[in-house]
């Protein structure tokens, strides 16, 4: 059975510091680094609006979820992020928008000799 960990930012932890910390806690960090870059881009699009973050991870995936108010981020940005991750979900929930960025950890490559 796969164990899934849930993460929330520590008190006064900046968004990028949170994502960096969560990625560093994962057993295979390299394929997850793209999430850090995408979160940085999204935060730039939000232009200082408050954003609540959380994450879920296991040895097979990492999902970072961002909730924000105000207007939606550009659909083209969401579409481009989808090209660099395994799943993007972006939808309104009440007065907020919810963005989930998921990156799967690829299985180890095994070759036959």
C-alpha positions in Angstrom: 0.0 0.0 0.0 1.4 3.4 -1.0 1.8 5.9 1.8 0.8 9.4 1.0 2.1 12.3 3.0 0.3 15.6 3.4 2.3 18.8 3.8 1.3 22.4 4.8 3.6 25.4 5.1 5.2 26.1 8.4 4.3 29.4 10.1 5.6 32.4 8.0 7.1 30.0 5.4 7.3 31.6 2.0 5.6 29.7 -0.9 8.8 28.8 -2.8 10.5 27.8 0.4 7.6 25.5 1.2 7.7 23.9 -2.3 11.5 23.5 -2.1 11.3 21.9 1.4 8.6 19.4 0.3 10.6 18.4 -2.8 13.7 17.9 -0.7 11.7 15.5 1.5 10.9 13.2 -1.5 13.0 10.2 -2.2 13.5 11.1 -5.9 13.7 14.9 -6.2 15.1 15.4 -9.7 11.9 14.9 -11.7 10.0 17.0 -9.3 12.1 20.2 -9.6 9.8 21.4 -12.5 7.1 22.0 -9.9 9.3 24.5 -8.2 9.7 26.5 -11.4 6.0 26.3 -12.3 5.0 27.6 -8.8 7.4 30.5 -9.2 5.7 31.4 -12.5 2.2 31.1 -11.0 3.2 33.3 -8.1 4.4 36.0 -10.6 1.0 35.8 -12.3 -0.8 36.2 -9.0 1.0 39.5 -8.4 1.1 39.4 -4.6 -2.4 38.0 -4.0 -2.7 35.7 -1.0 -2.3 32.1 -1.9 -2.9 29.1 0.4 -0.7 26.1 -0.4 -0.6 22.4 0.4 1.0 19.3 -1.0 0.6 15.6 -1.1 3.4 13.2 -2.0 4.5 9.6 -2.1 7.4 7.7 -3.7 5.4 7.9 -7.0 4.1 11.5 -7.3 4.0 15.0 -5.8 1.0 17.3 -6.1 1.1 20.9 -5.0 -2.2 22.7 -4.6 -2.6 26.5 -4.6 -5.8 28.3 -3.7 -6.2 32.0 -4.6 -8.9 34.6 -4.8 -9.4 37.3 -7.5 -9.4 36.7 -11.2 -8.2 33.5 -12.8 -4.7 33.1 -14.2 -4.4 33.0 -18.0 -5.7 29.8 -19.5 -2.6 29.7 -21.8 -0.3 29.4 -18.8 -2.3 26.5 -17.5 -2.2 24.8 -20.9 1.6 25.3 -21.1 2.1 23.9 -17.5 0.2 20.8 -18.6 3.0 20.2 -21.2 5.5 20.0 -18.4 3.7 18.0 -15.8 1.6 14.9 -15.6 -1.7 16.5 -14.5 -2.9 20.1 -14.1 -6.3 20.9 -12.7 -7.6 24.5 -12.4 -11.1 25.3 -11.4 -13.2 27.7 -9.4 -14.4 26.7 -5.9 -16.7 29.3 -4.4 -14.9 32.6 -4.5 -11.5 31.0 -4.9 -9.5 29.3 -7.7 -7.8 26.0 -7.1 -4.7 24.9 -9.1 -3.2 21.5 -8.6 0.1 20.6 -10.2 1.0 16.9 -10.2 4.3 15.4 -11.3 4.7 11.6 -11.3 8.1 10.0 -10.6 9.0 7.8 -13.5 9.9 4.2 -12.6 13.6 3.3 -12.8 14.8 2.5 -16.2 15.8 -1.1 -16.6 17.6 -2.3 -19.7 18.3 -5.8 -20.9 21.8 -6.6 -22.0 
